[in-house]
Amino acid sequence: MYQYDFYDKELVNERVKQFSDQVARRKSGELSEEEFLPLRLQNGVYLQKHAYMLRVAIPYGTLSSKQLMTLADIADDFDKGYGHFTTRQNIQFNWVELERVPDILSRLADVDMHAIQTSGNCVRNVTTEAFAGVSADEIIDPRPIAELLRQWSTINPEFLFLPRKFKIAVSSSTQDRAAVRTHDIGLYLYKDARSEQLKVNVMVGGGLGRTPIISKSLKKGLPWQHLLSYLEAVLRVYNRHGRRDNKYKARIKILVKTLGVDAFAEEVEQEWLLLKSGPTELTQEEYDRVSKHFLTRKLKTLDISPYKQHYAQDKDFAQWVSTNTHEHKHHHYVSVVISTKPGPHNPPGDMSANQMRHVAQLAQTYGFSEIRVTHEQNLVLPDIAKNKLYELWLTLKEYHLASPTIGLLTDMITCPGGDYCSLANAKSIPVAAAIQEKFDDLDYLHDIGSLSLNISGCMNACAHHHIGNIGILGVDKNGSEWYQVTIGGKQGKEAQIGKVIGPSFEADAIPDVIDILTQVYLEHRQLDEAFSDTVGRIGLTPFKDKVYQRNDVEASL
């Protein structure tokens, strides 16, 4: 993983000092809340229902064991003993005291971490998939490009006060596991078939929230050397034309939709002529400087016969392997996914300080002291030898971290919702818990197969409910919490927005609604057809008819 140099350390340490002074001036009354708001947001500090929340950056979702240990210590020393991992590969602490935030930031700086630009109208944390660098279907490791983007966008004065927040995601696998098409800018990296040169397909205008839009192609075949200058042109056009009079219409997706992608692309090209081959042009030397930190490890050829024997003889182990491991480039290794959703008692995405310490120690013992955060709010140990896999699984079971449900219905993406967030219309965590209780039969979950279920507490769609195979959105009706259901959404290169099945439901009805939807799917699916493909083939009607004809499911008419 990338190691901070002198300049990185100085930048982060100076930001800690700067924010410490800003907090002191806010506490003394020298700064009003209105003046302090943009300052705290660009340091990842939100004011929620009950306390301040601090969002810590985990660039492209990569952590060292030492860093995860520090996050565990922060959870114990400054919060209530846990942290919440997000869909954008960050971690949030929901119960921090404002005057202690500089101390947290200082603790983070000691292990090369920060909270810079995890909020505010700026370029946010750059994300990629959790299996970057190790996945068997990867074309090229996207992390060096993600790191170059991080360095370019961090405290770049031209892009610190954009019309609205700006998110970038990068992918370079045959499957998109980074939700690239729901970002303001999405980048697909590939190698040109003739020249073997690295090139980029640039997508623009994706985003969920109040107006969900799947991104459109902006430029194909961009040589990687021009990436920063081209993105700078995109951001300049956005900065110039993006609306600042209405925050609900300020994202780049609205600008692209209003102008049309062709007109937007033409203006970007004109701006790019002024920047191309300028100081932001990337060189091989610069790429090599960063990429040396992401060199592929020299993995050994192993005797995996014990693994094969355990796989054949232990059904529970085999079941866990089928759901919780990902194919590695080296066939004697796998990537292991650790679920943060072992059952109804654990809010999705939450992990206790002790659990974090366990994972950090396991990464040291069985891996290379590296951990990844997934888009689905789980953790990954990227390089695990197959001959150590059974031993690792037994240890995970002891720590209650071996839930064999990755990719299944109960592997839900869930925002903190109304329990914490002042923007939420409804609670998300109790609904997730009720669904976990309803679907506690592992055999049935495996019969259903891969199915994504996302729950958002409001239209901001922090849990990406629009692209869940089943999406649940909390809505307010005359002061009461109700839940709107969509089906047919999916992420990936063929991402699509789910469709509302009808009137919303009370919270108590949601588990039964999900049960009915899955039953209809099982009744109509063909062979191994995915949920959203079944919805696309048969339409909404069979699902709606079954859901709304049930007397014990009351909908708001």
C-alpha positions as CSV (number, residue, x, y, z in Angstrom):
1,M,0.0,0.0,0.0
2,Y,1.1,3.6,-0.5
3,Q,3.5,5.0,2.1
4,Y,3.3,8.7,3.0
5,D,6.4,10.8,2.1
6,F,7.6,14.0,3.7
7,Y,5.1,16.2,1.9
8,D,2.1,14.0,2.7
9,K,3.1,14.0,6.4
10,E,3.6,17.8,6.5
11,L,0.3,18.4,4.7
12,V,-1.7,16.3,7.1
13,N,0.0,17.6,10.2
14,E,-0.5,21.2,9.1
15,R,-4.2,20.5,8.5
16,V,-4.5,19.1,12.1
17,K,-3.0,22.3,13.5
18,Q,-5.2,24.4,11.3
19,F,-8.4,22.6,12.3
20,S,-7.4,22.7,16.0
21,D,-7.3,26.5,15.8
22,Q,-10.6,26.6,14.0
23,V,-12.3,24.4,16.6
24,A,-10.9,26.7,19.4
25,R,-12.2,29.8,17.6
26,R,-15.6,28.1,17.2
27,K,-15.8,27.2,20.9
28,S,-14.8,30.7,21.9
29,G,-17.5,32.2,19.7
30,E,-15.0,33.9,17.4
31,L,-16.4,31.8,14.5
32,S,-20.2,31.5,14.1
33,E,-21.7,28.1,13.2
34,E,-22.3,29.4,9.6
35,E,-18.7,30.3,9.3
36,F,-17.5,27.1,10.9
37,L,-19.7,24.8,8.8
38,P,-17.6,24.6,5.6
39,L,-14.4,24.3,7.6
40,R,-15.6,21.3,9.7
41,L,-17.2,19.6,6.7
42,Q,-13.9,19.6,4.8
43,N,-12.4,17.9,7.8
44,G,-15.1,15.3,7.9
45,V,-17.1,16.6,10.8
46,Y,-20.9,16.5,10.7
47,L,-23.4,17.6,13.3
48,Q,-26.0,14.8,13.6
49,K,-29.0,14.2,15.9
50,H,-27.2,13.4,19.1
51,A,-23.5,14.3,18.6
52,Y,-20.9,15.2,16.1
53,M,-19.8,12.5,13.6
54,L,-16.3,12.2,12.2
55,R,-15.8,10.5,8.8
56,V,-12.2,9.2,8.3
57,A,-10.8,8.7,4.9
58,I,-9.7,5.2,3.8
59,P,-8.3,6.0,0.3
60,Y,-9.5,3.3,-2.1
61,G,-10.5,1.2,0.9
62,T,-7.0,0.1,1.9
63,L,-5.8,-0.2,5.5
64,S,-2.8,-1.6,7.3
65,S,-3.1,-3.7,10.5
66,K,-1.5,-0.8,12.4
67,Q,-4.1,1.7,11.0
68,L,-7.0,-0.6,11.8
69,M,-5.6,-1.0,15.4
70,T,-5.6,2.8,15.7
71,L,-9.2,3.0,14.5
72,A,-10.1,0.5,17.2
73,D,-8.3,2.6,19.8
74,I,-10.1,5.7,18.6
75,A,-13.4,3.9,18.9
76,D,-12.7,3.1,22.5
77,D,-11.0,6.3,23.5
78,F,-13.2,8.9,21.7
79,D,-16.5,7.1,20.8
80,K,-18.7,4.3,22.2
81,G,-16.5,1.4,21.2
82,Y,-17.3,0.9,17.6
83,G,-17.1,2.4,14.1
84,H,-19.3,2.3,11.0
85,F,-17.9,1.4,7.6
86,T,-19.5,3.1,4.6
87,T,-20.3,2.3,1.0
88,R,-17.5,4.7,0.0
89,Q,-14.9,2.7,1.9
90,N,-14.6,5.2,4.8
91,I,-15.3,4.7,8.5
92,Q,-17.5,7.0,10.6
93,F,-17.5,7.6,14.4
94,N,-20.9,8.7,15.5
95,W,-20.4,10.0,19.0
96,V,-17.4,12.3,19.0
97,E,-17.0,15.6,21.0
98,L,-16.0,18.5,18.8
99,E,-13.3,19.8,21.1
100,R,-11.6,16.3,21.0
101,V,-11.7,16.0,17.2
102,P,-8.2,17.6,16.8
103,D,-6.9,14.9,19.1
104,I,-8.4,12.2,17.0
105,L,-7.0,13.8,13.8
106,S,-3.6,13.9,15.5
107,R,-3.8,10.2,16.4
108,L,-4.8,9.5,12.8
109,A,-1.9,11.5,11.4
110,D,0.5,9.4,13.5
111,V,-0.4,6.4,11.3
112,D,-0.7,8.3,8.0
113,M,-4.5,8.8,8.0
114,H,-6.8,11.8,7.9
115,A,-10.3,13.1,7.4
116,I,-9.5,15.7,4.8
117,Q,-12.3,16.2,2.2
118,T,-14.5,13.4,3.4
119,S,-17.3,15.9,3.2
120,G,-17.9,19.3,1.8
121,N,-18.3,20.6,-1.8
122,C,-15.0,19.1,-3.0
123,V,-13.5,16.0,-4.5
124,R,-14.2,13.3,-2.0
125,N,-12.4,10.0,-1.2
126,V,-11.4,8.2,-4.4
127,T,-12.8,4.6,-4.4
128,T,-12.1,1.4,-6.2
129,E,-12.9,-2.3,-5.6
130,A,-11.8,-4.1,-2.5
131,F,-10.0,-6.8,-4.6
132,A,-7.8,-4.4,-6.5
133,G,-4.4,-5.8,-7.3
134,V,-5.4,-9.4,-6.5
135,S,-8.6,-10.3,-8.4
136,A,-8.4,-13.0,-11.0
137,D,-10.5,-11.0,-13.5
138,E,-8.4,-7.8,-13.1
139,I,-7.0,-6.2,-16.2
140,I,-4.6,-3.8,-14.4
141,D,-4.2,-2.7,-10.8
142,P,-6.3,0.5,-10.4
143,R,-4.7,1.6,-7.1
144,P,-1.8,3.6,-8.6
145,I,-4.2,5.6,-10.6
146,A,-6.5,6.0,-7.6
147,E,-3.5,7.2,-5.6
148,L,-2.5,9.7,-8.3
149,L,-6.0,11.1,-8.2
150,R,-5.9,11.4,-4.5
151,Q,-2.7,13.4,-4.5
152,W,-4.0,15.6,-7.3
153,S,-7.3,16.3,-5.7
154,T,-6.3,16.8,-2.1
155,I,-6.4,20.5,-1.1
156,N,-6.4,21.4,-4.8
157,P,-7.5,25.1,-4.4
158,E,-9.3,25.1,-7.7
159,F,-11.7,22.4,-6.6
160,L,-12.3,23.0,-2.9
161,F,-15.5,25.0,-3.4
162,L,-17.4,23.2,-6.1
163,P,-21.1,23.6,-6.7
164,R,-21.6,20.3,-4.8
165,K,-19.8,17.3,-3.6
166,F,-17.8,15.3,-6.3
167,K,-17.1,11.6,-6.2
168,I,-14.7,9.5,-8.4
169,A,-14.6,5.7,-8.7
170,V,-12.1,3.6,-10.6
171,S,-12.4,0.0,-11.9
172,S,-10.2,-2.3,-14.0
173,S,-11.9,-5.7,-13.9
174,T,-14.2,-7.6,-16.2
175,Q,-16.8,-7.1,-13.5
176,D,-17.4,-3.6,-12.0
177,R,-17.5,-4.0,-8.2
178,A,-16.9,-0.3,-7.4
179,A,-20.4,1.0,-8.5
180,V,-18.5,3.1,-11.0
181,R,-21.7,4.2,-12.9
182,T,-23.3,5.9,-9.9
183,H,-20.4,8.4,-9.5
184,D,-19.9,11.9,-10.8
185,I,-16.9,10.6,-12.6
186,G,-16.3,6.9,-13.3
187,L,-13.1,5.5,-14.8
188,Y,-12.7,2.1,-16.5
189,L,-9.0,1.3,-17.0
190,Y,-8.0,-1.2,-19.7
191,K,-5.1,-2.1,-22.0
192,D,-5.3,-1.2,-25.7
193,A,-5.4,-4.5,-27.7
194,R,-2.8,-3.3,-30.2
195,S,-0.4,-1.1,-28.3
196,E,-0.8,-2.7,-24.8
197,Q,-0.9,0.9,-23.5
198,L,-3.0,1.8,-20.5
199,K,-6.2,3.7,-21.5
200,V,-9.3,5.0,-19.8
201,N,-12.9,5.1,-20.6
202,V,-14.4,8.1,-18.8
203,M,-18.0,8.1,-17.6
204,V,-19.8,11.2,-16.3
205,G,-23.0,12.3,-14.5
206,G,-23.8,9.3,-12.4
207,G,-25.4,9.7,-8.9
208,L,-28.2,8.6,-6.8
209,G,-30.1,10.6,-4.2
210,R,-33.1,12.7,-5.1
211,T,-32.5,12.3,-8.8
212,P,-30.9,8.9,-9.5
213,I,-29.0,8.8,-12.8
214,I,-26.7,6.2,-14.3
215,S,-23.6,7.8,-15.8
216,K,-23.0,8.2,-19.5
217,S,-19.9,7.7,-21.6
218,L,-17.9,11.0,-21.9
219,K,-14.6,9.9,-23.5
220,K,-13.3,6.6,-24.7
221,G,-9.7,5.5,-25.2
222,L,-8.1,8.4,-23.2
223,P,-4.4,7.7,-22.9
224,W,-3.6,7.5,-19.2
225,Q,-1.0,10.3,-19.4
226,H,-3.9,12.8,-20.1
227,L,-6.1,11.6,-17.3
228,L,-5.5,14.5,-14.8
229,S,-5.6,17.2,-17.4
230,Y,-8.9,15.8,-18.8
231,L,-10.5,15.5,-15.4
232,E,-9.3,19.0,-14.6
233,A,-11.2,20.2,-17.8
234,V,-14.3,18.4,-16.6
235,L,-14.2,20.0,-13.2
236,R,-13.6,23.4,-14.6
237,V,-16.6,23.2,-16.8
238,Y,-18.6,21.9,-13.8
239,N,-17.3,24.7,-11.6
240,R,-18.2,27.3,-14.2
241,H,-21.7,26.1,-15.1
242,G,-22.9,24.0,-12.1
243,R,-25.8,25.6,-10.2
244,R,-25.1,27.1,-6.8
245,D,-28.7,28.5,-6.3
246,N,-30.3,25.1,-5.6
247,K,-28.3,22.3,-3.8
248,Y,-30.8,19.7,-5.2
249,K,-29.8,20.7,-8.7
250,A,-26.1,21.3,-8.1
251,R,-24.6,17.9,-8.9
252,I,-22.8,17.4,-12.2
253,K,-25.4,14.9,-13.2
254,I,-28.0,17.7,-13.5
255,L,-25.7,19.8,-15.6
256,V,-24.9,16.9,-17.9
257,K,-28.6,16.1,-18.2
258,T,-29.5,19.7,-18.9
259,L,-26.9,20.3,-21.5
260,G,-26.9,16.8,-22.9
261,V,-23.7,14.6,-22.8
262,D,-22.6,15.6,-26.3
263,A,-22.7,19.3,-25.6
264,F,-21.1,18.8,-22.2
265,A,-18.3,16.7,-23.9
266,E,-17.7,19.4,-26.5
267,E,-17.2,22.1,-23.9
268,V,-14.8,19.8,-22.0
269,E,-12.8,19.2,-25.1
270,Q,-12.5,23.0,-25.7
271,E,-11.3,23.4,-22.1
272,W,-9.0,20.5,-22.4
273,L,-7.1,22.1,-25.3
274,L,-5.9,24.7,-22.8
275,L,-4.7,22.1,-20.4
276,K,-3.4,19.2,-22.5
277,S,0.3,18.6,-22.3
278,G,0.5,21.1,-19.4
279,P,1.8,20.6,-15.9
280,T,-0.9,18.1,-14.9
281,E,0.3,15.7,-17.7
282,L,1.3,12.4,-16.1
283,T,4.7,10.8,-16.8
284,Q,5.9,7.3,-16.6
285,E,8.3,8.4,-13.9
286,E,5.5,9.7,-11.8
287,Y,3.4,6.6,-12.4
288,D,6.4,4.4,-11.4
289,R,7.0,6.5,-8.2
290,V,3.5,5.7,-7.0
291,S,3.1,2.2,-8.4
292,K,6.2,0.8,-6.7
293,H,4.1,0.9,-3.5
294,F,1.6,-1.5,-5.1
295,L,3.9,-4.2,-6.5
296,T,2.4,-7.6,-6.6
297,R,3.7,-9.8,-3.8
298,K,5.8,-12.8,-4.6
299,L,3.4,-15.5,-3.6
300,K,4.5,-19.1,-3.2
301,T,3.4,-22.3,-4.7
302,L,1.8,-24.3,-1.9
303,D,0.6,-27.7,-0.9
304,I,-3.1,-27.2,-0.8
305,S,-4.1,-30.8,-0.4
306,P,-5.2,-30.1,3.3
307,Y,-7.5,-27.4,2.0
308,K,-9.1,-29.7,-0.5
309,Q,-9.6,-32.3,2.2
310,H,-11.3,-29.9,4.6
311,Y,-13.4,-28.5,1.7
312,A,-14.6,-32.0,0.9
313,Q,-15.3,-33.2,4.4
314,D,-16.6,-30.1,6.2
315,K,-19.9,-28.9,4.8
316,D,-20.0,-25.7,6.8
317,F,-16.4,-24.7,5.7
318,A,-17.3,-25.4,2.1
319,Q,-20.4,-23.2,2.4
320,W,-18.3,-20.4,3.9
321,V,-15.7,-20.7,1.1
322,S,-18.4,-20.5,-1.6
323,T,-19.8,-17.2,-0.3
324,N,-16.9,-15.5,1.6
325,T,-13.9,-16.0,-0.7
326,H,-13.0,-14.4,-4.0
327,E,-10.8,-15.9,-6.7
328,H,-7.2,-14.7,-6.5
329,K,-4.7,-14.2,-9.4
330,H,-2.6,-16.9,-7.8
331,H,-4.6,-20.1,-7.7
332,H,-3.1,-21.2,-4.3
333,Y,-4.5,-18.0,-2.6
334,V,-7.9,-16.4,-2.1
335,S,-9.3,-13.2,-0.8
336,V,-11.4,-13.6,2.3
337,V,-14.5,-11.4,3.0
338,I,-15.4,-10.8,6.6
339,S,-19.0,-9.9,7.1
340,T,-20.0,-7.0,9.4
341,K,-23.5,-8.5,9.4
342,P,-23.5,-11.6,11.6
343,G,-27.1,-11.2,12.7
344,P,-29.9,-8.8,13.9
345,H,-27.9,-7.7,16.9
346,N,-25.2,-6.0,14.7
347,P,-26.2,-3.0,12.5
348,P,-24.8,-3.5,9.0
349,G,-21.4,-1.8,8.6
350,D,-20.7,-1.6,12.3
351,M,-17.7,-3.2,13.9
352,S,-16.7,-3.1,17.5
353,A,-13.2,-2.0,18.6
354,N,-12.4,-5.6,19.7
355,Q,-13.6,-7.0,16.3
356,M,-11.3,-4.5,14.5
357,R,-8.4,-5.6,16.6
358,H,-9.1,-9.3,15.9
359,V,-9.2,-8.6,12.1
360,A,-6.0,-6.5,12.3
361,Q,-4.3,-9.4,14.1
362,L,-5.6,-12.0,11.6
363,A,-4.3,-9.8,8.8
364,Q,-0.8,-10.0,10.4
365,T,-1.0,-13.7,11.2
366,Y,-2.5,-15.0,8.0
367,G,-1.9,-12.3,5.4
368,F,0.4,-9.4,4.8
369,S,-1.0,-6.9,7.4
370,E,-3.4,-5.5,4.9
371,I,-7.2,-5.0,5.1
372,R,-9.6,-3.7,2.5
373,V,-13.1,-2.1,3.0
374,T,-15.8,-3.1,0.5
375,H,-18.5,-1.1,-1.2
376,E,-20.9,-3.4,0.7
377,Q,-19.5,-2.4,4.1
378,N,-17.5,-5.6,4.8
379,L,-13.8,-6.2,5.3
380,V,-11.4,-8.2,3.1
381,L,-8.1,-10.0,3.8
382,P,-6.8,-9.9,0.2
383,D,-4.0,-12.5,0.2
384,I,-4.7,-15.7,2.2
385,A,-3.0,-18.9,1.5
386,K,-5.4,-21.8,0.9
387,N,-3.4,-24.1,3.2
388,K,-4.1,-21.6,6.1
389,L,-7.8,-21.0,5.1
390,Y,-9.3,-23.7,7.4
391,E,-7.4,-22.5,10.4
392,L,-8.4,-18.9,9.6
393,W,-12.1,-19.9,9.3
394,L,-12.0,-21.6,12.7
395,T,-10.5,-18.5,14.3
396,L,-13.2,-16.3,12.6
397,K,-15.9,-18.6,14.1
398,E,-14.5,-18.0,17.5
399,Y,-14.7,-14.2,17.0
400,H,-18.3,-14.5,15.5
401,L,-17.0,-13.1,12.2
402,A,-17.6,-16.1,10.0
403,S,-21.1,-15.5,8.8
404,P,-21.3,-17.3,5.4
405,T,-23.7,-14.8,3.8
406,I,-21.6,-12.5,1.6
407,G,-23.7,-11.6,-1.5
408,L,-26.8,-13.1,0.0
409,L,-30.0,-11.3,1.0
410,T,-28.9,-10.6,4.6
411,D,-25.6,-9.0,3.4
412,M,-27.5,-5.7,3.4
413,I,-26.1,-2.3,2.7
414,T,-27.7,0.0,5.3
415,C,-27.2,3.6,6.3
416,P,-27.3,4.7,10.0
417,G,-30.8,6.2,9.3
418,G,-33.0,8.0,11.7
419,D,-31.2,6.5,14.8
420,Y,-28.3,8.9,14.1
421,C,-28.8,11.1,11.0
422,S,-30.6,14.4,11.2
423,L,-31.5,14.2,7.5
424,A,-33.2,10.8,7.7
425,N,-37.0,10.4,7.3
426,A,-37.0,6.9,8.9
427,K,-34.9,4.4,10.7
428,S,-32.9,1.8,8.8
429,I,-31.2,-0.3,11.5
430,P,-34.4,-1.8,13.0
431,V,-35.7,-2.7,9.6
432,A,-32.4,-4.4,8.8
433,A,-32.6,-6.3,12.1
434,A,-36.2,-7.5,11.4
435,I,-35.1,-8.8,8.0
436,Q,-32.2,-10.6,9.5
437,E,-34.5,-12.3,12.0
438,K,-37.0,-13.2,9.3
439,F,-34.3,-14.8,7.1
440,D,-32.2,-16.7,9.6
441,D,-32.3,-20.0,7.6
442,L,-28.9,-20.4,5.8
443,D,-30.2,-23.1,3.5
444,Y,-33.0,-20.9,2.3
445,L,-30.7,-17.9,1.8
446,H,-28.4,-20.1,-0.3
447,D,-31.4,-21.4,-2.3
448,I,-32.3,-17.8,-3.1
449,G,-28.7,-17.2,-4.1
450,S,-27.0,-13.9,-4.8
451,L,-29.4,-11.0,-4.1
452,S,-28.6,-7.4,-3.0
453,L,-30.9,-5.6,-0.6
454,N,-30.1,-1.9,0.3
455,I,-31.9,0.3,2.9
456,S,-31.7,4.1,2.9
457,G,-33.3,6.3,5.5
458,C,-33.9,9.2,3.2
459,M,-33.6,10.4,-0.4
460,N,-29.9,11.0,-0.1
461,A,-29.5,7.3,-0.8
462,C,-26.4,6.8,1.3
463,A,-27.1,3.0,1.1
464,H,-27.6,3.1,-2.7
465,H,-31.1,1.6,-2.5
466,H,-31.8,2.6,-6.1
467,I,-29.3,0.0,-7.4
468,G,-30.1,-2.8,-5.0
469,N,-31.9,-5.8,-6.5
470,I,-34.4,-4.9,-3.8
471,G,-34.3,-1.3,-2.5
472,I,-36.0,0.1,0.6
473,L,-36.4,3.9,1.1
474,G,-37.6,5.4,4.3
475,V,-40.2,8.2,3.7
476,D,-42.1,10.5,6.1
477,K,-45.9,10.5,6.0
478,N,-47.5,13.0,8.3
479,G,-44.8,12.3,10.9
480,S,-44.9,8.5,10.6
481,E,-42.2,6.3,9.1
482,W,-43.1,4.4,6.0
483,Y,-41.0,2.4,3.5
484,Q,-41.1,2.5,-0.3
485,V,-39.9,-0.6,-2.1
486,T,-38.1,-0.8,-5.5
487,I,-37.1,-3.9,-7.4
488,G,-34.9,-4.7,-10.4
489,G,-31.9,-2.4,-9.6
490,K,-28.4,-3.5,-10.1
491,Q,-24.8,-2.2,-10.1
492,G,-22.0,-3.0,-12.4
493,K,-21.2,-2.1,-16.0
494,E,-24.9,-2.7,-16.9
495,A,-26.2,-0.8,-13.8
496,Q,-29.8,0.2,-13.7
497,I,-32.2,2.0,-11.3
498,G,-34.9,-0.1,-9.6
499,K,-38.6,0.6,-10.1
500,V,-41.1,1.3,-7.3
501,I,-43.6,-1.5,-6.9
502,G,-46.4,0.6,-5.5
503,P,-47.5,2.3,-2.3
504,S,-45.2,2.3,0.7
505,F,-45.4,0.0,3.8
506,E,-45.2,0.3,7.5
507,A,-42.0,-1.0,9.1
508,D,-43.6,-4.1,10.5
509,A,-44.7,-5.2,7.1
510,I,-41.3,-5.0,5.4
511,P,-39.9,-8.5,6.3
512,D,-43.1,-10.1,4.9
513,V,-42.9,-8.0,1.8
514,I,-39.3,-9.1,1.2
515,D,-40.4,-12.7,1.8
516,I,-43.1,-12.5,-0.8
517,L,-40.8,-10.8,-3.4
518,T,-38.3,-13.6,-3.0
519,Q,-40.9,-16.3,-3.3
520,V,-42.2,-14.8,-6.6
521,Y,-38.6,-14.7,-7.8
522,L,-38.0,-18.4,-6.9
523,E,-41.3,-19.3,-8.6
524,H,-40.4,-17.5,-11.9
525,R,-36.6,-17.6,-12.3
526,Q,-35.1,-19.7,-15.0
527,L,-32.0,-21.8,-14.2
528,D,-29.5,-19.5,-12.4
529,E,-31.2,-16.3,-13.5
530,A,-30.4,-13.3,-11.4
531,F,-33.2,-11.5,-9.5
532,S,-33.1,-8.3,-11.6
533,D,-33.0,-10.3,-14.8
534,T,-36.2,-12.1,-13.7
535,V,-37.8,-8.8,-12.9
536,G,-36.8,-7.5,-16.4
537,R,-38.2,-10.6,-18.1
538,I,-41.6,-10.9,-16.3
539,G,-42.1,-7.2,-15.2
540,L,-43.4,-5.8,-12.0
541,T,-46.9,-7.1,-12.1
542,P,-46.4,-10.6,-10.7
543,F,-44.5,-9.1,-7.7
544,K,-47.1,-6.3,-7.1
545,D,-50.0,-8.7,-7.3
546,K,-48.6,-11.1,-4.7
547,V,-47.4,-8.3,-2.4
548,Y,-50.6,-6.2,-2.3
549,Q,-53.1,-9.1,-2.3
550,R,-52.0,-10.3,1.1
551,N,-54.4,-9.3,3.8
552,D,-51.6,-9.2,6.4
553,V,-49.5,-6.7,4.4
554,E,-51.0,-3.2,4.7
555,A,-50.0,-0.6,2.2
556,S,-50.5,3.1,2.4
557,L,-53.1,4.0,-0.3
